[in-house]
Amino acid sequence: MADDFDAALDAFDDAIRVGLVRGVQEVTEDLKRESQNLVPYDQGDLSRSAKTSLDTTGPTVQGAVSYDTEYAVRQHEEVTWRHQDGRTAKYLATPLRANVARYEEHIAQAIRAETEDSAK
């Protein structure tokens, strides 16, 4: 009986982890898409350098969106610079702040879906 309970707890833990990884990966991809609408654009090098990464080592799961040009940080931080077509500095921070509650709910829903499926 105890073995069955331990196995059920392990399965539940695994389901939580699977849902967490999936949820974080999905919101990371969404943040990248959202930031693409705001990233300053001249010739497109900055926009094309966008990438996502996921770190699932250890007990935490971390997603990241990065832009990999020598001027990416400066473009993000220089709020006095003018950009065309609704493009702006804070091209990552702005959509993250605007969507944090939606992202939290999405991750929670991904976890719920996995745990409900594992309970069946």
Backbone torsions as a table, in degrees:
resi	resn	phi	psi	omega
1	MET	NA	-44.4	179.3
2	ALA	-64.7	-35.6	178.2
3	ASP	-64.4	-39.2	177.5
4	ASP	-64.0	-41.8	179.5
5	PHE	-65.2	-45.0	178.4
6	ASP	-61.7	-41.1	178.7
7	ALA	-64.4	-40.0	178.5
8	ALA	-65.6	-40.7	177.5
9	LEU	-65.2	-41.8	177.8
10	ASP	-62.0	-42.5	179.0
11	ALA	-64.1	-39.3	178.5
12	PHE	-65.5	-44.6	176.3
13	ASP	-58.6	-43.3	178.9
14	ASP	-63.0	-41.1	179.7
15	ALA	-64.8	-40.1	176.9
16	ILE	-60.3	-45.8	-178.6
17	ARG	-63.8	-44.0	179.7
18	VAL	-61.6	-45.6	178.9
19	GLY	-64.2	-40.3	179.3
20	LEU	-63.4	-47.2	-179.9
21	VAL	-61.6	-47.2	-179.8
22	ARG	-61.6	-45.8	-179.6
23	GLY	-62.3	-45.1	179.6
24	VAL	-65.1	-40.9	178.7
25	GLN	-62.2	-43.0	-179.2
26	GLU	-66.5	-41.9	-179.8
27	VAL	-72.6	-29.7	175.8
28	THR	-64.9	-44.1	176.6
29	GLU	-63.6	-38.7	178.5
30	ASP	-65.5	-41.9	178.0
31	LEU	-61.6	-39.6	176.7
32	LYS	-60.3	-48.2	179.2
33	ARG	-59.9	-44.9	179.9
34	GLU	-62.7	-41.0	-178.4
35	SER	-68.7	-28.7	179.2
36	GLN	-62.0	-25.4	177.5
37	ASN	-75.3	-17.1	-175.3
38	LEU	-114.2	-20.8	-173.6
39	VAL	-60.5	133.2	177.5
40	PRO	-54.8	140.2	-173.8
41	TYR	-133.8	120.0	173.0
42	ASP	-118.8	-72.1	177.0
43	GLN	-107.5	-4.2	175.2
44	GLY	95.3	-0.7	-178.9
45	ASP	-61.5	-45.0	-179.4
46	LEU	-63.2	-48.2	-179.4
47	SER	-59.7	-44.3	-179.1
48	ARG	-69.2	-18.2	-178.2
49	SER	-82.3	-3.7	-177.6
50	ALA	-64.2	138.7	175.3
51	LYS	-151.6	159.5	176.0
52	THR	-113.9	156.0	174.4
53	SER	-144.5	156.1	-178.8
54	LEU	-135.3	128.5	177.8
55	ASP	-113.9	112.5	-178.9
56	THR	-112.1	13.2	178.6
57	THR	-76.1	144.3	179.3
58	GLY	75.8	-167.4	-174.5
59	PRO	-79.3	-13.9	-178.1
60	THR	-103.3	161.0	174.8
61	VAL	-123.7	125.1	-178.9
62	GLN	-127.6	129.7	174.7
63	GLY	-108.3	149.1	179.2
64	ALA	-142.3	147.5	171.1
65	VAL	-117.6	132.2	180.0
66	SER	-137.4	155.5	173.6
67	TYR	-120.2	130.0	-168.3
68	ASP	-116.8	72.7	168.4
69	THR	-131.8	162.8	-178.2
70	GLU	-66.5	-17.6	-177.9
71	TYR	-110.3	7.6	-176.1
72	ALA	-59.9	-46.5	-178.2
73	VAL	-64.7	-44.0	-179.0
74	ARG	-62.9	-42.7	177.4
75	GLN	-61.4	-36.4	-179.7
76	HIS	-69.9	-37.6	-171.6
77	GLU	-92.8	-22.9	-176.2
78	GLU	-80.6	89.2	-176.4
79	VAL	-75.3	-10.7	179.3
80	THR	-88.7	-12.3	179.2
81	TRP	-73.6	143.2	179.5
82	ARG	-97.5	141.2	-179.5
83	HIS	-131.6	155.4	-178.7
84	GLN	-85.7	163.4	168.4
85	ASP	53.3	41.3	177.9
86	GLY	73.8	7.2	177.5
87	ARG	-75.8	154.3	-172.5
88	THR	-158.3	163.3	168.7
89	ALA	-68.2	172.9	-179.6
90	LYS	58.2	36.1	-176.2
91	TYR	-67.8	-15.1	171.6
92	LEU	-100.7	-44.3	-176.9
93	ALA	-64.0	-40.2	-176.8
94	THR	-63.1	-52.4	179.3
95	PRO	-68.7	-28.6	176.5
96	LEU	-64.6	-49.4	179.4
97	ARG	-62.0	-39.3	-178.5
98	ALA	-68.4	-25.6	-173.2
99	ASN	-114.7	6.9	-172.7
100	VAL	-58.4	-43.3	-179.4
101	ALA	-65.5	-40.8	178.0
102	ARG	-65.4	-39.3	178.7
103	TYR	-66.4	-42.8	177.6
104	GLU	-60.1	-43.8	179.7
105	GLU	-66.1	-38.8	179.5
106	HIS	-63.3	-43.6	178.4
107	ILE	-63.9	-43.9	178.6
108	ALA	-61.3	-41.1	179.3
109	GLN	-65.8	-39.1	177.5
110	ALA	-62.5	-40.3	177.4
111	ILE	-66.5	-45.3	178.8
112	ARG	-58.6	-44.4	-178.7
113	ALA	-61.2	-43.4	-179.6
114	GLU	-67.6	-42.1	-178.1
115	THR	-70.6	-34.0	176.5
116	GLU	-66.5	-40.9	178.4
117	ASP	-65.1	-37.3	-178.3
118	SER	-73.6	-22.8	-179.8
119	ALA	-79.0	-14.4	-178.3
120	LYS	-80.6	NA	NA
